[in-house]
Amino acid sequence: MIELIVGREEGKEQPRLAVTSSGKTSYFGEPGSVPKEVSRKHCRILLEDDLSSMSITDITDNNFMYVNGQECKSKGHLTLDCTVELSPVRYSLDLAAILRVFTSGQAFHIAHLYHIYQGYHQGKIDYQVKQNRFNALSAIPGVLSMSSIGLSFAMNDQTIRMVMIIIAGLFGIVFAIIRIMNAGKGPNFLRAMDERFHDEYVCPNPLCGRFLGSWQYKDLIKGKACPFCKSKYIE
C-alpha cells in the first residue's frame, strides 16, 4: 500500500502543495499557490501497490474536502477523472501530477494494445473492401442493359434485348433489396467497432485508463510512456 499525505508546505510564507510518502516530500505549484485554508496535513491518499485502486480521506474534522463537487470525509474508487478540492475555498488537486511523481517506477505491458489497434484498423479496411466489391457488383444491371442494346442491334433480335433487360431488371431489384436491408447495418457496425476500440485501446494503468486512439501503437512504443499519466510502457 502506498500512502500519500497531502497538505500545505510548512514554514513558508508563500507555500506550495506538499505531498509526502515514505519520508519523501515533493512540492507542486508556484510559491503562494496554496491558500492558508489548506491544512499542513489535509488529506490522505491510499494506493494499492499495483495501482488497482485509490481512495482519499480527510485527515481531521476541521478540514473540508470535496469530491466531484460534493463535500465528503472519504471517497473510495477514486480515479483521475475525479475532481478533488480542499478547504472552503476549494483548492483543486492535480491528481495526475501527484501520481506521476509517486508512481513513476510502475511499468505496464502493452503488447495487447498492438492486437487491439491492428484489429480495429484491419476491420475498417475489410469493411471498406467489402463495400467496394458490392458497389462493383451493383454495376452489373447497367452493364447488362448496355450489352442488350448492342446485341439487339448486332443480331437484329429484339427477343435477346428483352431477355437481357429482364435479367438486368431482376439484378437491379435484388441489389436494391440488399441495399435496403443493409442500410442500417453498416453505420451500426462501424459505431460498434468504434465503441469497442474506445473501450479497449486504453492506458493499462488502472488509475489512468485514458483512451489512446489518437496515438498509434508504434508511437507508444517509441515514447515508452503513457502520453497522459506518464506511466512506463514495455512490450
LOLUMBA-218346 format. One record per atom (N, C-alpha, C): residue in one letter; x, y, z. Coordinates in steps of 0.001 Angstrom, whole numbers, padded with zeros to 6 digits, always signed. Example, Ala and Ser with C-alpha at 12.3 -4.5 7.8 and 13.67 -1.06 7.14 Angstrom:
a+013190-005690+007800a+012300-004500+007800a+013200-003300+007800s+012850-002250+007080s+013670-001060+007140s+012900+000030+007870
***
This chain:
m+000838-001197+000000m+000000+000000+000000m+000876+001251+000000i+000558+002211-000854i+001261+003487-000930i+000398+004549-000256e+000978+005239+000737e+000255+006287+001447e+000839+007647+001103l-000023+008576+000710l+000391+009937+000391l-000319+010899+001341i+000463+011747+002019i-000103+012778+002876i-000029+014106+002126v-001164+014730+001939v-001267+015928+001113v-001614+017129+001983g-000878+018221+001797g-001182+019426+002572g-000357+020615+002143r-000437+021680+002952r+000271+022917+002653r+001719+022823+003113e+002630+023363+002319e+004056+023376+002651e+004279+024117+003975e+005121+023530+004840e+005375+024120+006157e+006498+025144+006102g+006403+026143+007019g+007492+027103+007212g+007736+028057+006071k+006743+028261+005228k+006906+029169+004084k+005782+030206+004079e+006169+031454+003811e+005159+032497+003695e+004364+032354+002402q+005016+031798+001395q+004364+031550+000104q+004380+030038-000151p+003480+029302+000500p+003555+027840+000441p+003086+027249-000889r+003644+026074-001173r+003199+025259-002291r+002453+024047-001733l+001993+023191-002600l+001389+021941-002154l+002503+020961-001829a+002420+020306-000678a+003412+019314-000270a+002752+017943-000193v+003398+016964-000805v+002894+015584-000766v+004030+014692-000292t+003774+013946+000795t+004808+013128+001421t+004424+011659+001402s+005386+010808+001071s+005189+009360+001102s+006510+008692+001441s+006503+007853+002477s+007697+007109+002911s+008899+008036+003106g+008656+009187+003714g+009739+010116+004005g+010143+011010+002851k+009581+010783+001668k+009902+011608+000506k+008814+012656+000315t+009221+013928+000228t+008260+015016+000031t+008519+015693-001306s+007456+015860-002062s+007537+016583-003331s+006597+017773-003267y+006956+018828-004006y+006188+020065-003960y+005623+020364-005343f+004414+020930-005325f+003695+021178-006573f+003174+022614-006588g+003185+023215-007776g+002647+024558-007935g+003672+025646-007665e+003278+026864-007942e+004129+028022-007721e+004067+028447-006258p+005106+029145-005756p+005052+029672-004390p+003811+030552-004197g+003112+030299-003103g+001902+031064-002817g+000664+030542-003511s+000778+029416-004194s-000373+028892-004933s-001366+028157-004043v-000931+027793-002818v-001819+027058-001917v-002348+028005-000836p-003662+028165-000706p-004224+029087+000289p-004019+028577+001712k-004065+029504+002666k-003843+029158+004070k-004951+028264+004618e-006093+028245+003968e-007195+027397+004435e-006883+025907+004278v-005908+025572+003437v-005484+024169+003290v-004564+023823+004449s-004862+022733+005172s-004060+022340+006326s-002718+021780+005891r-001768+021766+006850r-000450+021191+006556r-000541+019688+006307k-001489+019046+006963k-001803+017644+006676k-003311+017576+006464h-003688+017742+005237h-005107+017925+004934h-005829+016609+004621c-005213+015794+003774c-005883+014542+003398c-004863+013445+003143r-005357+012220+003106r-004515+011043+002893r-005031+010302+001658i-004129+010013+000735i-004464+009203-000432i-003805+007839-000285l-004580+006780-000440l-004069+005417-000359l-004147+004759-001727l-003019+004173-002153l-002931+003485-003440l-002539+002037-003218e-003199+001130-003908e-002731-000253-003914e-001391-000315-004637d-000548-001255-004242d+000788-001348-004841d+000727-001542-006360d-000304-002253-006833d-000431-002470-008277d-001283-001391-008945l-001599-000349-008179l-002384+000795-008658l-003785+000405-009095s-004285-000720-008596s-005613-001181-008998s-006730-000363-008377s-006452+000360-007288s-007488+001189-006673s-006846+002331-005909m-007646+003374-005696m-007174+004554-004985m-008320+005117-004167s-008012+005592-002956s-009017+006210-002098s-008435+007452-001453i-009300+008315-000947i-008856+009548-000301i-009668+009766+000966t-009009+010280+002018t-009668+010521+003302t-009238+011867+003860d-010199+012631+004355d-009920+013882+005048d-009330+013527+006411i-008178+014112+006771i-007459+013674+007963i-008102+014164+009251t-008549+015417+009303t-009116+015941+010554t-010538+016442+010318d-011274+016584+011441d-012658+017043+011353d-012758+018512+010963n-011688+019264+011163n-011726+020696+010885n-011498+021023+009411n-011054+020038+008643n-010791+020271+007225n-012072+020159+006405f-011980+020640+005184f-013080+020464+004232f-012506+019817+002978m-013261+018876+002437m-012832+018211+001204m-014064+017975+000337y-013884+018183-000953y-014970+017990-001917y-014479+017070-003030v-015302+016090-003349v-015001+015187-004471v-016154+015266-005453n-015820+015652-006667n-016828+015841-007715n-017935+016790-007262g-017517+017846-006540g-018460+018879-006122g-019212+018600-004846q-019080+017386-004294q-019805+017014-003086q-018864+016970-001885e-019264+017621-000780e-018451+017578+000425e-018470+016167+001005c-017298+015660+001390c-017231+014323+001967c-015986+014195+002829k-015960+013171+003673k-014809+012907+004533k-013904+011841+003928s-014458+010988+003080s-013646+009957+002426s-014326+009528+001132k-013502+008988+000238k-014014+008553-001055k-013178+007397-001568g-013821+006256-001791g-013144+005118-002402g-013333+005135-003909h-012640+004242-004581h-012743+004131-006044h-012465+005470-006719l-011472+006179-006215l-011078+007459-006796l-010326+007214-008099t-010591+008024-009112t-009901+007907-010395t-009362+009284-010800l-008561+009294-011860l-008002+010557-012335l-009070+011477-012916d-010231+010926-013219d-011318+011750-013731d-012065+012483-012629c-011812+012108-011368c-012487+012756-010244c-011876+014135-009976t-012710+015051-009554t-012266+016390-009155t-012193+016437-007636v-011003+016728-007100v-010808+016812-005651v-010438+018247-005287e-011170+018821-004332e-010926+020188-003878e-010781+020212-002361l-009869+021027-001875l-009584+021100-000445l-009940+022476+000106s-010452+022469+001339s-010764+023686+002105s-012001+024384+001551p-012562+025328+002323p-013764+026050+001855p-013536+026862+000577v-012277+027226+000301v-012016+027994-000928v-011834+027077-002136r-011900+025777-001879r-011890+024771-002942r-010627+024810-003793y-009513+024596-003126y-008236+024460-003847y-008247+023112-004572s-007997+023126-005876s-008104+021919-006699s-006784+021154-006747l-006874+019837-006473l-005696+018963-006554l-005497+018481-007981d-004243+018475-008422d-003897+017886-009714d-003459+016448-009449l-004439+015536-009421l-004142+014140-009092l-003141+013532-010058a-003281+013835-011344a-002383+013252-012349a-000942+013647-012076a-000704+014923-011745a+000659+015391-011481a+001236+014712-010245i+000424+014540-009227i+000887+013886-007997i+001253+012436-008262l+000388+011736-008983l+000636+010306-009227l+001820+010085-010155r+002061+011020-011074r+003224+010872-011953r+004511+010816-011148v+004565+011572-010054v+005769+011610-009222v+005897+010351-008380f+004812+009909-007779f+004896+008833-006800f+004646+007445-007374t+004312+007353-008639t+004148+006036-009266t+005024+005918-010508s+006040+006763-010602s+006875+006808-011811s+007631+005503-012046g+007815+004697-011010g+008543+003441-011179g+007691+002321-011728q+006389+002519-011824q+005496+001478-012325q+005627+001338-013834a+005641+000106-014298a+005718-000178-015740a+004587-001126-016116f+004036-000939-017294f+002891-001721-017729f+003166-002314-019112h+002795-003582-019281h+002933-004254-020571h+001804-003792-021504i+002149-003508-022748i+001142-003007-023687i+001082-003825-024979a+001667-005037-024970a+001641-005850-026197a+000210-006112-026660h-000730-006226-025706h-002123-006494-026081h-002724-005331-026863l-002185-004119-026658l-002712-002963-027383l-002407-003049-028880y-001316-003737-029233y-000981-003902-030649y-002096-004648-031377h-002567-005743-030775h-003617-006541-031405h-004938-005767-031468i-005213-004972-030446i-006430-004158-030453i-006354-003111-031564y-005205-002450-031664y-005024-001404-032673y-005099-001988-034081q-004354-003087-034320q-004346-003710-035641q-005713-004266-036001g-006374-004897-035039g-007688-005482-035306g-008712-004432-035705y-008667-003287-035036y-009623-002219-035333y-009408-001674-036747h-008174-001335-037066h-007912-000729-038375h-008055-001748-039507q-007685-003008-039266q-007879-004024-040294q-009367-004275-040514g-010142-004222-039445g-011587-004392-039555g-012215-003309-040422k-011755-002068-040278k-012281-000980-041098k-011874-001144-042558i-010647-001636-042782i-010194-001880-044158i-011030-002986-044799d-011253-004078-044059d-012048-005199-044575d-013465-004740-044916y-014018-003887-044059y-015373-003383-044319y-015396-002548-045598q-014389-001702-045788q-014320-000862-046979q-014153-001704-048241v-013314-002750-048163v-013129-003656-049308v-014451-004337-049659k-015178-004778-048633k-016470-005429-048850k-017443-004476-049530q-017461-003228-049085q-018344-002231-049696q-017957-001959-051141n-016654-001882-051413n-016197-001640-052790n-016590-002784-053713r-016483-004025-053222r-016885-005182-054032r-018379-005150-054327f-019165-004803-053310f-020613-004739-053514f-020967-003642-054510n-020292-002505-054405n-020553-001412-055350n-020191-001820-056774a-019101-002608-056905a-018709-003082-058238a-019766-004034-058803l-020287-004920-057962l-021330-005852-058412l-022623-005115-058750s-022863-003985-058069s-024084-003219-058325s-024112-002638-059731a-022966-002624-060391a-022904-002087-061753a-023369-003103-062796i-023589-004354-062368i-023971-005414-063319i-025258-005081-064087p-026327-004609-063401p-027549-004290-064175p-027292-003283-065297g-026500-002273-065040g-026202-001287-066075g-025425-001889-067227v-024468-002761-066889v-023671-003415-067932v-024561-004298-068810l-025481-005055-068160l-026383-005924-068917l-027305-005115-069822s-027789-003993-069321s-028681-003152-070133s-027970-002636-071375m-026727-002142-071165m-025958-001639-072308m-025632-002761-073281s-025317-003949-072745s-024998-005091-073612s-026204-005510-074435s-027367-005451-073803s-028577-005872-074525s-028852-004975-075718i-028587-003692-075558i-028788-002763-076677i-027827-003084-077819g-026570-003325-077478g-025577-003644-078502g-025896-004943-079207l-026283-005991-078451l-026597-007279-079064l-027843-007202-079943s-028814-006437-079476s-030060-006368-080251s-029819-005731-081621f-028957-004725-081646f-028636-004101-082934f-027740-005001-083771a-026780-005666-083127a-025841-006504-083872a-026527-007723-084457m-027448-008324-083709m-028109-009549-084149m-029512-009277-084691n-029944-008013-084603n-031278-007646-085055n-032343-008551-084433d-032171-008804-083108d-033070-009715-082397d-033572-009016-081139q-034825-008560-081197q-035407-007861-080055q-035650-008783-078869t-035779-010102-079140t-036026-011063-078058t-034841-011091-077089i-033623-011122-077690i-032420-011119-076852i-032372-009859-076002r-032735-008747-076640r-032712-007486-075898r-033671-007532-074718m-034893-008039-074944m-035886-008084-073874m-035451-009008-072746v-034867-010165-073142v-034410-011119-072113v-033336-010488-071242m-032380-009826-071866m-031286-009235-071099m-031768-008059-070256i-032742-007316-070768i-033308-006217-069978i-034025-006762-068748i-034750-007880-068951i-035437-008503-067806i-034428-008990-066773i-033350-009644-067262i-032306-010124-066333i-031683-008955-065586a-031394-007877-066326a-030805-006688-065703a-031744-006115-064651g-033051-006108-064983g-034033-005599-064021g-034082-006432-062762l-034013-007773-062936l-034015-008655-061770l-032781-008424-060902f-031616-008299-061554f-030394-007995-060803f-030556-006679-060033g-031127-005680-060723g-031306-004383-060083g-032202-004468-058865i-033283-005269-058981i-034200-005437-057852i-033502-006117-056685v-032724-007166-057004v-032010-007899-055954v-031045-006977-055211f-030253-006203-055966f-029283-005312-055321f-029983-004204-054526a-031134-003756-055037a-031883-002727-054314a-032388-003262-052984i-032886-004511-053008i-033369-005137-051766i-032231-005293-050771i-031062-005742-051286i-029900-005911-050401i-029495-004580-049780r-029489-003518-050595r-029124-002192-050077r-030101-001738-048993i-031391-001967-049222i-032401-001560-048234i-032227-002335-046936m-031998-003656-047067m-031851-004493-045872m-030595-004133-045075n-029540-003705-045768n-028269-003410-045097n-028063-001922-044813a-029108-001123-045090a-028949+000327-044957a-028502+000738-043557g-029037+000093-042524g-028678+000469-041156g-027562-000357-040561k-027236-001475-041212k-026226-002368-040644k-024830-001775-040699g-024508-001121-041833g-023162-000566-041973g-022824+000455-040901p-023651+001507-040747p-023360+002504-039703p-023328+001914-038303n-024246+000980-038023n-024258+000357-036692n-023017-000491-036461f-022568-001175-037516f-021357-001987-037408f-020145-001112-037120l-020021-000003-037843l-018894+000901-037637l-018947+001553-036263r-020139+001916-035822r-020266+002525-034493r-019868+001542-033397a-020291+000277-033557a-019928-000743-032575a-018412-000955-032546m-017790-000929-033719m-016338-001049-033788m-015653+000100-033067d-016151+001317-033315d-015559+002494-032684d-015717+002443-031165e-016885+002041-030693e-017130+001978-029252e-016246+000928-028591r-016103-000226-029242r-015253-001283-028681r-013797-000832-028646f-013352-000173-029709f-011981+000335-029756f-011757+001374-028659h-012736+002241-028448h-012632+003284-027427h-012550+002672-026032d-013236+001545-025821d-013229+000894-024513d-011967+000068-024267e-011347-000448-025336e-010242-001392-025176e-008863-000775-025393y-008757+000233-026251y-007448+000823-026559y-007178+001956-025567v-006901+001540-024333v-006738+002498-023237v-005442+002209-022488c-004976+003205-021746c-003780+003033-020912c-004016+001913-019912p-003092+000942-019808p-003276-000184-018881p-003129+000191-017416n-002647+001404-017148n-002599+001869-015759n-004037+002043-015283p-004489+001249-014299p-005892+001319-013883p-006298+002659-013307l-005326+003448-012868l-005641+004774-012340l-005762+005811-013446c-005368+005421-014647c-005464+006328-015796c-006586+005860-016711g-006328+004797-017465g-007363+004241-018326g-007827+005165-019429r-006991+006157-019813r-007391+007100-020861r-007359+006425-022241f-008253+006871-023103f-008320+006373-024467f-007099+006862-025246l-006426+005938-025936l-005185+006246-026642l-005382+006322-028153g-006596+006530-028580g-006928+006442-030000g-006154+007365-030910s-005749+008516-030423s-005005+009449-031274s-003521+009086-031370w-003103+008051-030647w-001698+007633-030643w-001566+006254-031275q-000781+006171-032340q-000528+004874-032948q+000306+004012-031999y+000154+002702-032135y+000879+001795-031244y+002382+002013-031349k+002883+002196-032574k+004333+002381-032749k+004824+003634-032038d+003966+004662-031941d+004354+005880-031234d+004387+005662-029727l+003493+004802-029224l+003508+004478-027794l+004795+003744-027435i+005210+002820-028300i+006458+002093-028061i+007651+003032-028134k+007604+003936-029095k+008703+004881-029249k+008794+005811-028038g+007636+006278-027551g+007631+007179-026404g+007880+006484-025081k+007583+005166-025024k+007821+004346-023837k+007063+004832-022598a+005973+005557-022802a+005214+006049-021655a+003830+006484-022108c+002899+006480-021179c+001559+006974-021456c+001630+008477-021696p+000999+008989-022751p+001033+010433-023012p+000246+011240-021991f-000537+010564-021145f-001361+011269-020160f-000796+011148-018743c-000695+009901-018237c-000245+009725-016851c+001261+009499-016752k+001949+009327-017892k+003402+009141-017964k+003875+007811-017372s+002962+006848-017190s+003400+005526-016754s+004320+004912-017799k+005294+004122-017364k+006221+003498-018290k+005535+002354-019039y+005875+002223-020312y+005323+001155-021155y+006445+000213-021599i+006142-001071-021543i+007048-002100-022073i+006218-003107-022853e+006844-003724-023865e+006123-004717-024656e+006105-006071-023931
***
